[in-house]
C-alpha cells in the first residue's frame, strides 16, 4: 500500500491547514473547521482507555447497537498545524471556538492529548512575545500623549499643573493628563493569549479527577514552563503610565505606616473611603478595558493554583507576593474595572476575592456588590424551594413573636423572601413593613430587660453581657439575634445596631487583638498600653497571670494559664499577659454567648462569603453609611492652638463640606474609632473622659508637609500648618485612607 492510500480522511483534512487558501481566508478556515468538528464528533463518546464498556444492544433503543469508535492518533506534525492556526489573523472568534472543540475531542486519545498540551504551551509563549511588542507600542503612545499635554500646558503658561510625577518614569510623564485623549485598539495577541490559556485550563480540567477548587496541577505545571515574566513587566509599565496620566500614582503605594493588624485596618479604611491615595480624575474604565485580556492572563498564570499545588514554600511566597503587589500597585485601576464589569470577580479576577491579601485592595462598594450578588442567588434558590417566609406579628410583642417563629424554622426556610404583617393592620409589605420590623428588633435586642448585651464606655457600641445567664433562655435568644442580624445582611436591610470591633472580628472568624479593647474600656486599654511601653518595676506593678471576675456581688480569681495566680508576669512575658487578659475579656468570659450568636449568624451568612470584608466594613454592611452632619460637627468642635477665624481652620471646614458620604464616614472612623454618630448629635460625643467633643489641635512643629494624626481616645485631630488648602486636602485624603488603623496617645 502506498503512502497516500494509508492516509485517513481526517489526515487529509488536517493537511489542508498548510494550504494558503485555508490559512489566509477566514471564511474557508471556518468551513474547514466545521467539517472537522463533524468528523471527530464520535471521539467525544470515547471512554477512558482503562474503562470497560458494554457494547451490547441498548435496551432503550431497540434495533440499535453501539459500535466501537477507533482511537485515532494524529501525527505531531498535523497537530502542530492545527494548534498554530490559533496565531493566524484569519482565526476569528468562531474559528477559535471550533478549534477548542476539536482539541477537546482529540484529547480523548491520550497520545494526542500530550502533544496538544505541549503545542498549546508553545503557542501561548509565542503570543506572549507578540503581546510584549504590542504593549511597548502602547507605552510609546501613552508617553507621547503625556508629552503633548505638557507642551500644551507650557504654551498656556499653566505652571501650576506642570508637576513631575514621583515615579520611575522620565520627566515627560505628568500627572493629570486626560487618558481619554489616548485612543488605543485592543491587541489580538493579548486576547488570543488569554483564550489559549483558558483552553489549556479547560483541557487539563477535563481529565482532572481531584475536582478540587483551583486549577488542575497539570495546568499549573504547564504554566511554570512558560516564560512570561517580560510580558508582566511591560504590562506593569503600561498600567503605571495610565495611573500617572490619571493622577493617581503620585503617592507611593509601598509606603507603610504600620504592620500587622494596624496595616489591615489601614487598607480597610482606604477601601471604605473608596480611594487609594487619590481618586481618578477622569473616567478610566474604558481605557483600562484595553488591557483587560493581559490583566486576566496575569491573574490566570500567577494565581493559578491552591497553595498546596505549588512545589515549594519559596514558590508559594513568590506567586502570592507577585499577585498582591500587582493588586497594590493598580488598586484604583482594578476597582474602576470591577465597577464597570462586576462579573470579573467571578471570572478572570476572582483571585481578588479568593486571596485574602488581595481583598484588602478592593473598595467597599465593590465588595458589597459582589457579596449581595452571591447571597441573592442563595435567597432565590431558597424561595423556589420553600416560598416566602411569612410572619404575622403583634406590634407590641414583635421581639417575642419573632423569637418563637424563628426558633422553629431551619436556615433554608429563613432565607426565603421575608413578608411581614401586623395583626389588625391592613398594611401590605412591599419592603416598608420589613424595614420597620428590623428597626424594632434592632432596638429590642439591646433592651436591658433581656440582659443580652451591655454597652461599652462610650455608650455607642454593644457587646454580649457576661452575666446574661440571669435570662434562662439567653443562649437561645443569642442564636435568634445572630439569625436576625444575618437575615438583615443577606436581605439588604440596615440595622441601627453597632457592636464592638471584637464581636465583628468574631463574626468574620478573625482573632481580636488588644487594640480592640480600646473601644470597650478606654481606661483599661490605656493601662495595658502603659504596661507594654514601660518596665513593670518602674511603674510599680506586680502582676500574675490571672484576673479578677466580679459577678453578682462575688469576686473570684481566674487563671489565664495553668496555676496563673502563682506565675509572676515579667517584662519578657508581659506581651503574652496583655494578649491573654484581653482574650479573656473579649472571648473567654463570653464564649457561650458568642458561640450561640455565631451559630445563628453562620446559619444565615456563609462564612466564606462574609470573610471578604474587614471588621470596619462589616459594621458599615450591617449598619450602613451614617448620615454625618458637618454643620453639627463644626458647631461642637473645640480648638487648641488655633482660632475659629484662622485661615487653616477655614480651609479645613471647606474640605470637610466637600467630602463625599463615604469619605465623611472614613474621617469619623479615623478621629473617633467608629462611624456611629451619637443619637443626640456631636454635642454628646464620648471619649475617655466621658462626653468629649471633637477637637482640632495645632500640631507641634515638624517636617514640612507632615501628615495629620488622630487620638481616638480623645476624639482629637492634630492638624499641622500647611501652605495651601490643596495641600491640606491632599494630606487629609491620605490620612483617612492610609492612616486609619493607627492609634494616637496623649
N, C-alpha and C positions, 0 to 999 in steps of 0.2 A: 504494500500500500504506500503510495507516495505521500509526501509531507502535507500536500494540500488537502488530500482526502481525509487525513487524520484530524483536521481542524473541525471543531464543532460549530454550530450556528452561533453560539454565544461568543466563541473566539473571534469569528469573522466580524461580528457586530462591534466587539471591543476594539478591533483593529482600525475601525473607522475613525476613532478619536485622533489618529495620526494624520488623517486627511484634512487638507485645508478647508474643503467645502463644509466640513462639520466644525472644526476647531475655530474657524473665523466667522461663522454665521450663527447668531443666537437662535434663530428660528430652526435651522437644521439640527443644531445641537439639542434643542429641547425635544424635537421629534425623535431623534435617535435615543435619547434617554427614556422617553415614554415607551418606546418599543422594548428597550432593555428591561424596564420595570415589569412588563408583561411576561417576558421570557423567564426572568428569575423569580417571579411570584411564587412558584411552588416551593422555593427554598425556605420561605417563611414558615412552612409547616414542618420543617425538619426538626426532629427531636435532637437532644444532645447525643453525642457519639456513644456514650456509655449507657444510654437509656433504651430499654427494650419496649417495643410497641406491638400491639396486636393488629395484624394485617387481615384478620378475618372480616367477613362482611359486616357492615354497620347495620345493626338491627333497626336503628331509627330510619334508615334509608334503604328499603328493600330494593333489590336489583342493582345496588351499587356496592363497590368494594374499594378499599384503599389500595393504592399502588405505592411501591417504594420509590421515593424520589432519590435520584442519584446525587451523591455528594460531589458536586462539580468543583474541581480545583483549578483555579485560574492562574496562569503564569505571572510571575512577578513583573515582567515587562508590561503586560496588559493592565495589571492593577496599577502600575505606575502611571500609565497613560490615563487611566480613569481618574485617579486622585489628583494628578497635576492639572486636570481640566478645571479644578476649582480656582486656579490662579488666573485663568483666562478672562479677558474683558468680556468675551461673549457669554460667559457663565453668569446669567442673571439669577434673580431670586428663585424663580420657579425651577430653573435647572439645578440650583443648589439643593433645593428640597428633594428633587428626584435622585440626585447623587447620594444624598443622605439615606434615602430609602434603599437604593441599590446596595450601598455598603453594609447597611444593617442586615439585609438578606444574605449577602455573600459571606458575612461574618458568621453565619450559622455553620459554616465549614471552618474548622479550627485552622487548617493550613492557610486559608485565605485571610483569616482574622489577624494573625500575627503580622502579615505583610501589609495589610491595610492600615493597621495602627501605626506601624513604622513609617509608612508613606505619609500619613496624615501629620505625624510629628514633624517630618521634614518640610512639608508644605507650610505648617504653622511657623517654623523657624524662618523660612523664606519670606513669608508675608510679614513677619516681624521686621526683617531688614528693610522691606519696601515701606513699611509704616514709619520707620525712623526717618527716611528721606522725606516723606510727606510732612511729618511733624517739623522737621527742620525748615522746610519751606514755609510752613505756617508761622513758625517763630520769627522768620525774617519779615513776614508781612506785619506781624504784631508790633515788632520793634520799629518798622517803618512808619506805622500809624502813630506810635508814640513820638517819634522824631518829628513827624508832620505837625502833630498837636503842639509840640514845644515851639517850633518855628512860628506857628500861628500866634501863640501867646507872646512871643518876643516881638512880633510885628505890632501887636496891640498894646505893648508896654505893660502887660499884666504880670508884674514881677511877683505879686503875692502868690500866684498859682505855680510859679516855677520852683517847685520843691523836688529835690532829688530824692528818690526813694532809697531808704536804707536797706538795700538788698544786695545780692551778689551780682546784679546786672550792672551794665555800664551806665554812664550818666545820660545816655539817650532815652532811658526809660523813666517816665514821670508819672506820678500818681494822678488820678482824676481824669485820665484820658478816656473819653467815651468809647467803650469797646463796641458799641453798636455801629460805630463808623467802620469797623472791620468786617468785611463780607468774606466768609470762609465756606467752602464747599466741603461736604463730607468725603472722607477718604475711603475708597473701595478696599484698599489693603487692610485698613484697621477693621472695617466691618467684616471682611472675609476672615480675618484672623480670629475674630470673636466667634464667628459661625463654625470655623474649623475646630476651635477649642470646645465649643458646645457639642459638635459631632463626636469628637473624641470622648468626651464625658459620657455621652449617651451610649456609645458602643461599649465602653468599659462597664457601665452600669447594667447593660443588657445581660451580662453573664456573672454579675456580682451576686453571690448567694448570701452575703452577710446582711444585706438590706439595712445597713447601719446608716445613721444620719451623716451627711457629708459625702464627699466624693469617694469613689472606689479607690483602693490602694493602687491598683494598676494605673489609673489615671494620674494619681499623684506621682508615681514613679516616672511616667512619661513626661510630666511637666518638669521634673527635676533634670531631665536630659536636655531640655530646651535652654537655649541661651538668649534670654530676652531682657537682660539687665540694661542694655543700652537703650532699648525702647522705653523702659520705665524712666530712665534718667531724662530722656528727651521729652517725655510726657510731663514730667515734673517741671522742666524748664518752661514749657508752654503754659501750664497752669499757673506757674509763678508769675509769668508775664501778664496773664489775664488778671490775676489778683492785684498786681501793681497798677495796671491800667484802670481797674475798678476802684482803686484807692483803699484796698483792704489789706495790703501786705506791708504797710509801713510800720507795723508793730511786730516785734519778733515773737513768733508763736512758741518758741522754745524757752522763753523767759519763765523762770519758775520762782514762785514766791513761797511755796510751801511743799510739804510732802505728805505722803500717807493719806489720812482721812481728810486733811485740810485741802490737799490737792484735788481730791474728788469733789469737795464742796465748791472749789473754785470753778471747776468745769461745769458743775450743775447750775451754779449761779449764772454762768455765761449762757448756758442753754436756755434757762428761764427767760433771761433778758432778750434772747433771740439774736444774739450777735456774737462775733468773735473779734474783739478789739474794735472793729469798725463795721458799720452796715454798708451794704452795697450802695454805691452812688447811682448806678444805672441798672436797668433790668438785664440780668446776666444769663438767665436760664437758656435763652436762645443761642447764645454763643457757646456756652458750655456743652450744649447738646451736640455740637460739632465733635467734641472729644469723648462723648459718651461710649462709643464702641471700645476705645482704648482704655477708658476707665473701667468698664465692665471686664475687659480682658485682664487688666491688672488684678482686680479682686478675684477673678476666677483662678488665676495662676498662683497668687500669693496667699490667698485664704482658702486653699483648695480642700484641705482635709481636716478632720479632727486631730487633736494634738497627738493621740496615740498612734496615728498613722505615720507620723514623721519619724525618721530613723533615729535622731539623736536629740538630746536636750539643746545642744547648740543650734541645730537646725530649727527647732521649735521656737527658741527665743528670737532667732534671726527672722523667721517668717512672720511672727507676731509683731515684732518691732517695726518691720518694713510696712505692714498694713496700718499699724497705729500711727506711725509717723506720717504716712500719706494722708490719713484722715485728719491728723492735726494740722498739717500744712495747708490743706484745702477744705477746711471745715465750712467756710462761708459758701464756697462754690458748690460743695456737695449738698449742703442744705437747700441751696437755690434749686439744684436739680431735683431733689426729692420733693420740694413743694410743687414743682411743675409736673412731676411724674411720680406720685406716691407708690405706684406698683413696683418701682425699682427695689424697694426694701424687701419684696418677696421674690425678686429675681436676681439681677446682676449685682445689686448692692446689699444683699441680705447679710453679708458679713458685718455690716454696720450695726445690726441688732444681735447677731449671733455671738460676736466677740465683745465681752464685757468692757474692755478698754476702749473700743471704738464707740460704744454707746455714749461715752462722755462728750463726744463731739457732735452729737445730734441735738438740735434745738428742741425745746419742749413741745412746740406746736407740731413738729414733725413726728415726734414720738407719740403724742396724744392721738394724732390722726391714724397712725399705724395701729395703735392699741385698740381704738374704738372700732376699726375695721375688723380686727380679729374677733373681738367679743361679739360684734354684731352677727357674725356668721354662726357663732355658738348659740346665740339667742334665737336666731331664725330656725336652726335645727331643732332646738327645744320646743319652740312654738308649733312646729309641724308635728311633733310627737305628742305634746301634751296640751296644746292650745294655750289660751291666755290664763294668767294667774289672777284670779278674781278674789277681792276682799270686800266684804260688806261689814263696815265698822260702825261702832257707836262713837260719836265725836268726842264724848267726854272720857272715853276709855280706849283711845287709839292704841296706846302702848301695850296694854294688857291683851286686847283683842288681837293685835298683830302678833304678839308673842305666841299665843295659843294657836294661831293659824300657821305661822311659820314652823313651829316645832313639829308639826305632823306632816310636813312636806319634805320630799327629798330635794337634793340640789338641782337635779334636772328639771323638776317641776317648777322650782322657783325662778329658773332662767326665762320662763315664758314671759310674754308681754304683760306688764302689770296693769290691772284695771281696778280702780278704786271707786267704791260707792259708800256714802254715809247714810245710815238708817234715817228714814223720814225726811230725806232730802232728794230733790229731783235732779241734782247736778249730773251731767254726763262727763265722764273722764276722757277728755281729749288731750290730756297732759297736765292740765291745771290742777286737778284733784290729786294726781300722783305727786306733783311738786309740793302741794300743801301737806300731803301725807308724810313725805320725807322731812319737811320743815318741822312738823310736830314731833316726829321721832328724834330729830337732832336735838331738840330741847329736852325731851323726856329722858333720854339716855343718861343725861347728866343730873337728873333730879336727885338731890341728896337722899330722898326717901328710899331710893333703890340701893344706895350705898355702893354703886358700881364704880364710879370714878371720883377722883379728888382733883381739885385744881392745884396748879403749881403756884409758886410765889407771885408770879405776875398776874394770876387770875385769868389769863387768856387761854391757856392750854391745859389739857387734862391727861392724866394717866390712871391706870387701874388702881383701885383702892386696895391696899394690902389687907385691910380689915373688912373686905366685902362679905366675908363668911357670916356676918351678922344677918345677911339676907340668905335664908335657907336655900333659895333657888339661884344663888349668884352665878354659878358656873353655866347653868342653862341660859340665863339672861346674857352672859358674856358671849356665848355662842350665837345667840339671837342678834345681839348688837353687831357682831362680826359679819353675820349674814346681811344685816341691813346696810352696813357701810359698803359691803361688796356689791349688793344689789344696786345701790345708788351709783356706784362707779361704773358698772357694766351697762347700766341703762342710760348713763349720761346725765344723771341728776346731781346737783350740788348740795352738799350738806354744810350748814353753819356749825361745823364741828372741827375743832383744832386740837389734835393730840400732841403729846411731847415728841420730840425728834427721836427719842429712843424707841417709842412704840412704832413710829413709821418705819424705823430700821428693822424691827422685828417683823413687820408686815412684808418687808422685802427680803427677809432671810439674811439680813446683814447684822453682824455683831455690833452693838453700840460701843462707843469709846467714852473715856472720862470727860471729853469735851461736851458730850450730850447732857452731862449733869448741870451745866450752866443754866439751861432753861428751867430745870426742875427746882433747883435750890441754889441761887447765885452765891449766897454767903458760904455755903458748904463747898461749892466749886472753887471759890477764891481761897479757902483754907487748903484745899487739895493742891492748888497751884503753888501756894506758899511752901507746902511740904516738898513738892518736886523741885522748886527753884532754890531752896536753902538747905543747909546742913541741919539735920534734926537737933543736933547738940546746940547750935547757935540760936534756934528758936525755942529751945527748952521743951521739946516734945518727947515723950516716952510712949511709944505705940506698940501694940501687939497685933497679930493677925486675927483680930476679932472685931466685932461691932456690937453695939447695944440695940436691942429692939424694945420699944415701949408701946405696948398694946393693951387697951382696956385696963389701964392703971397698973399694969405689971411690967416689970423690967427683966429682961433675960439677955445673957451673953451668947452670941452666935459665932462659932469658929468659922473663919474664912478658909482655913486649911486644917487638916487634922492636928488637934492639940494647938490650935492657933492662939488661944488665950495665954499660952505659956511660951509662945515664939515671938521674940523681940524683932521689931522692924528696924533695919539698919539703912544707911544711905545707899547701900548696894541693892537692897531689896524693896526700897520704898516705891519704886515704879510698879512692882508687882502688887504691893499693898493697895495702891491707888486703883489699879485695874480691878482688883478683887472686890474692894469695898463698893466701887461704882457698879460692878456687875451684880453685886448683891442687891443694891437699891433699885436698879433698873430692870433686873431679870429674876434673880433667885427669890426675892421676897414676894414677888407677884407672879411666880412661874405658873401656878394653876390658872390664874385669871388670864394670863397671856395665852396659855395653851388653848383654853376654851374659846377665847376671842379669835385666835388664828384658825381654829378648826372651822368656825363659821365663815371667816374671811376666805380661807382657801377653798371652801366648797363653792363659792361664787366666783372667785378670781383665780385664774390659772397662775401659779407662782412663776412659771417660765415667761408668761406674757408681761406680768407686772414688774418683773425684775429689770426691765429696760429703764425704769425711772430711778432717780435718786430720791433720798428722803425728802428733800425740799420740793422736788417736782411732784412727789406723791401727795404732799399737802395741798398743792395747787390743783391736782387732779381731783381730789376729794372735795375741797372747799371752794375751788375756783379762784380766779384772779380778783383780788379785793378792789373795791372802789375807793381810791385814795384821794381825799380832798386836800389838794395842795394849799388852798387858802386856809383851811383849818390848821394844817401843819405849820404854815408861816405865822399864824396868829398865836401859836403855842410854842414858839421857839425862843430859846434864851441864847445870849451871845456873850462870849468871854474873849476879850481881846479885840473884838470887832464891835462896831456900832451899826444899827439897822440902816443908817444912811450911807455907810461906806460903799464905794463902787463895787468892791468884791462881793458884798452881800447882794447887791442889785444884780450882778451877773449870775450869782448862784440861783436866785429865785427865777430869773429869766430862763435859765437852763431847766430848772425843775418843772416849770409850767410847760415847757416844750417836749417833755418826755412822753413817750407812749405809755399805755397802761402797763404793759409787761415790764417796761423799764422802771416805772414807779414802784412796782412790786419788788423788783430786784434791789432797788435802792433801799426800800423799807427793810428787807431782809438783811441788807448789808449793815445798816446802822442799828437795828434793834434785834436782829436774830430771828425775826418772824415776819411773815407778810400779813399777819392779822392786825386789823385796825380795832382799837378798843371800842366797845359798844357806845360809849359816851364821847367818842372822838379823841383827838390827840391831847386834850386837856387832862386826860386820865391815863396817859402812857406810863406804864410801870417799869421800874428799874430795880437796881439792887437796894435802893433806899426808899422803896415804896413808890409813890407817884413821882415820876422823874421825867420832866418834859425833854423833848428833843433840844439839844444844844449844839451850837457851832463854836468851836474853839479855834483861836488863831494858833496855827502850828508854830512850834519853835523854828527858828531859822535853820534851814538845811540846804541841801544842794538844789540848784535851780531846776524847776520842773518836777519836784518831788511829788509822789502820789499822795492823795488824801487818805486818811486811815480812820477806822471806826472803833469805838469802845461800846460793844453791845450791852455790857452790864449797866452802862450809864446813859445809853441812847445818845451818845456823843459822836460828833464828827470833827476831826482835826483837819482844818482847811488851810493849806499853805497859801502864800501870796503868789498869784500868777500875773503874768504880764498882760493877758488879754482874756476876754470871755471865751474865745475859741480854744485857747489852751486849757482853760478850766473845764470846758465841756469835754474835751478830749480826755483829760485825766479822770473826770468823773465817770465817763463811759467805761474807761479801762478799769477803774477801781471796782465798780459794781459787777463787771463781768469776770475779772480775773482775781479780785481780792476778797470776794465774798465769803471765803471759807476761813479767813484768819480771825484771830481774836486779839483785841487790844486791852491793855490793863493800865489803870491809873497808878 
